[in-house]
């Protein structure tokens, strides 16, 4: 039996890729608007204050359909991450 060890980040990145692949294969669409918790997970932040700062500074798009409900645009989060990605040599 072979055992493979992965760090937490690598494990969750792998799971995300598998879920994406399954959704693509089954023609499932991703949610355009995601919760604050999901936005924080995708941005790899733990502070709601940081998420609010991103929102206030216009770094990511959001929608507020009701006073206490704030949803975040998954595409804008992806664009933000791509914009700040470092190219390797």
PyMOL commands that set and color helices and strands:
alter all, ss='L'
color gray80, all
select helices_A, chain A and resi 8-25+36-43+48-56+74-83
alter helices_A, ss='H'
color red, helices_A
select strands_A, chain A and resi 33-34+62-66+69-73
alter strands_A, ss='S'
color yellow, strands_A
deselect
rebuild
show_as cartoon
